[in-house]
Amino acid sequence: MNEFFYLCIELVYCRKRMTLQQLKYIIAIDRYRNFAKAAESCGISQPTLSAMLVKLEEELDVRIFERSNKSVAPTANGEKIIRQAERAIAEAERITWLVNEEKGSVSGELSLSVGPTIAPYILPKFIRYYVEDYPAVKLSVKEMKVDMMLGELLLGHLDAGIAISGNVRQGVLEIPLYTENFMVYLAENCWRKLPVFKPENLEHEKMWVMREAQCLRDSAFSFCKARTKGQHIYEAGTIETLIRIVDENGGFTIIPEMHLPFLTDKQRENVRRIEGDYLSQRRVSLYIREDYIRQSMLNTITKTLLRFMPEGMMEERIVKYGIKL
């Protein structure tokens, strides 16, 4: 049924000479659900956008959006038309990308998403260096949790996303970027008693954890699995909050290696590596759609990361060869 519907739409495209620009208009309306914002994103006036939509609906003899003074939302047929429009735009853009790839030029737009537990450590320098090195690229960066990020990738609303490794989704390709060690941050009184940190020594201390940032999926010493240990387990919103809680209340938490520059000199004295046979690290990956073809654009991301990431943290294959699609 869907294939028949899409075939009919394609025939309508030919008969009515629907333009790619018109398709971009309805995609913008769907994305913003607001005519003023959609018109601004398209670089046209709101009356012009409204008129173009009415004209398109008359040509197709179908209502694409239901609108009122307070809201705008696609109809059931409109949803199907918009999804097909997104595919058509994506395929048209691939032609330009293929030509640019052959020429070796890097320009256009890059829409990137970064997970909120990673963003504080890489975005400030990433944005600075990227804008310096690739002025011909219009960079757009959004913080998103991984489920939303993968959904936006599949819809074609993002070029790439950076998030914790191991998030599998059909149609999405995962490219490992770097591996970051976790360190233990101890309260000062706890640190004086235990100059060498071993997890079994602290099972009865207060353990302070953050739900997403500290889940070590591949770790023998996992703070997610260890939630039943100790007398108290608390959850906080940020690593910075956890550190302040430990300073005031005692106990311990874990912090990513790249958080060390955010600590004061005194706080750094309370940091310990995890001793023993414990894999305590998190892997971070780049996520793209399986059919993504802008290899040169992806390598602008990895080259920018290499400008400031600690030595030895990036995947060796990325360092040597970059990304090969």
N, C-alpha and C positions, 0 to 999 in steps of 0.2 A: 504493500500500500504506500509506504513512504517513498520507495523508488519510483512508483507511478506518479506520485504527487510532484516529486522533484523533476521528473521528466516533463511534466506539464509546465512547471515553472520555467524550465529552460526554454521550452518552446515559446512561452510568453515573452521571455527575454528577447528572443530573435524577432518576434513579430512586432513588439512594441519598442524595440531598440532601447531597453532599459540601460542606463549608463552606470558605470562603476561609482560615479559620484553620488547618484541617487541611492545606491546600496549603502554607501558610507553614511548618508544622512539617516537612514532608518536604524543603522547600527548605533549611531551616536544617540539617537532618541531613546533607544532601548537601554543603552548603558547609563545615561544620566537620568532618565525618567523625568526630564525637565526640559522644556523647549528652549528656555533662555540659555541654560548651560550647554545643551547640545549644539545650539546655533553658534555659541562662542567657540566651542571646540572645532567647529567646521569652518570658522572664519566668515560666517554670513550672518545676516540679521534674522531675528526671530520670525518676522512676517514672511521672509523669503523661505525659511525652512518649513513653516506651516503650509505655505502655498505649494511647495515642492511635494510635501507629503500628500496633500489633497490630490494633486495631479497624478501622483503615482497610484494612489488608491483607485482613482477613476479609471486609469489605464488598465489596471489589473482587475477591476471590478470586484475588489475585495477590501474589507476594512482591516488595516494592519494594526492600528492602535485604537483603544477606547480612551477617550480623554474627557476630562471635566475641568472645572476651574481649579481643582485641588490635586488632581493626579493624572498620570498618563501610564497606560500599561498595554502590552501587546495582547491581541486577541489570540485564540487558539491557532487560527491560520497564520496570524502575524508571527507567532513564535516560530513556526516552521519556515516562513519566508526569511525571517531574520537569521536563523541558523544557516540557511542556504546562502544568504548574502555574505555571511562571515566566511564561509568556505570559498565563495567566488572571489572575494577580496584577497583572501590569503593566497589563492592560486595565482591571481594576477600579480601580486607582489613578489611571488617566487620567481617570476620571469626577470624582474629587475634585480633581485638578489643574485640570481644565477649569472647575470651579465657582470655585476659588480664583483662577484667572486672570481670570475675569469680575469677581470682587469686588476684584481688585487686591491681594489679601493675599499675604504671603510667610511661609510657615510650613512645618513638616514637617521632612523630612530632606534633606540635601545630601551626597552621597557623591562626593568629588572626588579625582582622582589627578593627581600632578605628577611629571614626569620628574626623575630624580636629578641631572641636570646643570643643572636650572633651579631646583629646590627651595631650595637654599641662599640664593638671591638674592631670592625672593619670599615664601616661606612664613612666616618670622618675623613680618613686618609684616602679611601677609595675614591670618593667624590672629588677630592682635591686633585689627585693625580690623573684621574680619568678625564676631567675637564681640560687639564693642561695638555695631555697627550693626544686627545681625540676631539678637537674643537669642531670637526665636521659632523660629529654624532650628537644628536639631541637625546641626552640621557634623562630617563625618568625612573626614579627608585621609590618603591613602596615597601613598607614593613607589612608582612602578612604571616599568619600562622600557616603551617605546612598544608593543611587540608584545603584551605582557601587558595593557597598558591598553586597547588596542583590542578585544582579546578579551573583557575584562570588560565593556566598554561594550555590545558586541553581545549579551552574555548578560543585560544589564539589571542587573548588579551595581554599576555606576557611573552617576552622572548625567552627569558630564563629566570630561574629562581635559585637562591642559595639557602640551604637548610640542612638540618641534621641528616646524616646518611640513614639508609634503610627504609625509606618511605616508598614502598612499591605501589605503583598505580599503572594499570594497563594504558598503553599509549604514551607513557612518559619514560624517558631515558635518564638514568642517573650516572653522573660522571664524578668520581671521587676527586676532591680538591685538596684537602689538607686534614691532618690529624693533630688534635690538640690535647695535651695532657691535662689532667685535673690535679690540683694541689689541695692539701688539707689546710684550712685556716682554723687555728686553735685559739681559744681564749687564753689570755696571758697567763693566768694561774695554771691552766691545763698544760700549756707549753713548758712551763718551768719544771713540771713533774715528768714530762715525757719528751726529752730532746729528740728521740727517734720515734716516728709515728708508725704504729702497727695497728691495723683495724681492730684486732681482737682485744686490744687494751682499752678500747673506748666504747665497748658495747653498752656500758651502763651510764655513759655520759649523755647529756642532752644532744640530740642530733637535729639540726635545723636544715630543712631541704626545700627546694623549689621544684614544683611538679615537673616542668618540661626541661629546664636547662640542665638538670643534674641526673637525668635518667640515663644510666650507662648500659645500653642494651647488650653489649658484648663483653661486659666486665665481670670478672670473677668476684669482685667486690662492688656490688651494685647498690647504690643508695636507694634505688627503687625497690629492690628485693629486701633491703635491710630495714624497711619501715616498721617491722614488727620488733626490732631490737631497740634496747634502750628504754628509758623511763618516759621520755617525752619526744614526740616528733611534731614539728611545726612546719607549716608551709607559708612561704612569703612570695612576694611578687617579683623581686629583683635580687640579684646577687648583692648589690650594695646594701639593701635592707637586711639581708642575712648577716652580713659582716657586722653591721651596727648592733644587731640582736646578740650576736656572739660576744661582742665587746662588752655589752651591758649585762648579759645574763649567764655567760659562761658556755661551756660545751664546744661544739665544733661544727663546721660545714665544709663543703668542698667548693672550690672556685676554679674556673678555667684559667689556663696558663696566661692567656692574653689579658686577664684582669690585673695581673701584677703591677703594671704601670699606673693603675688607678689607686694603689695603696700608698699610704704614707710610709716613711722610713721605719717608723715604730711598728706599724702594722705588718710590714714585711718580715719582721723578726718572728712573727707568729705563724709563718707559712712553712709547711713541711711537705716534702715529697712522700708519697706512700711507699713504704718499704715492703719488701717481700715479693712474692710471686702474684702480684695483682695487676691486672690490666685495667688501668683507670684512665681512660681517655675518651674523647668523642671524635667521631669522624664527621666531616662536613662535605657536602656534595653540591654539585651544580646540576639542576634539573632542567630538562628541555623536552619538548615534544619529540616523539620518535622520528617524525618527518621533517624536523627542523634542518635547514640547509646552510644557514649563515655561519659557516665555520670561522671566517675571518672576524666576524663580530664577537663570537664566543672567545676567541683568543685575545681580544682587547680586554676582556674581563680577567683572564688568567694573567696576562702580562701586567696589568695594573696591580693585581694582588701580589705578584712577585716583587714589586717595587718596595713593599713595606712589611711583608710577612716575615716573622722570625726565620732565620736560616734553618733548613732541615725540616720545616713543618709542612711545606707543600709536597704533594705527591711527586715522586721522582719522575714518573712518566710525563707529568705535566711540565715539569721543569725542563726536561730534555727535548720533548717533542711537541708540546702544546696539545691542543685538541684536534683530533683527526676524525672527521665524520665519514 
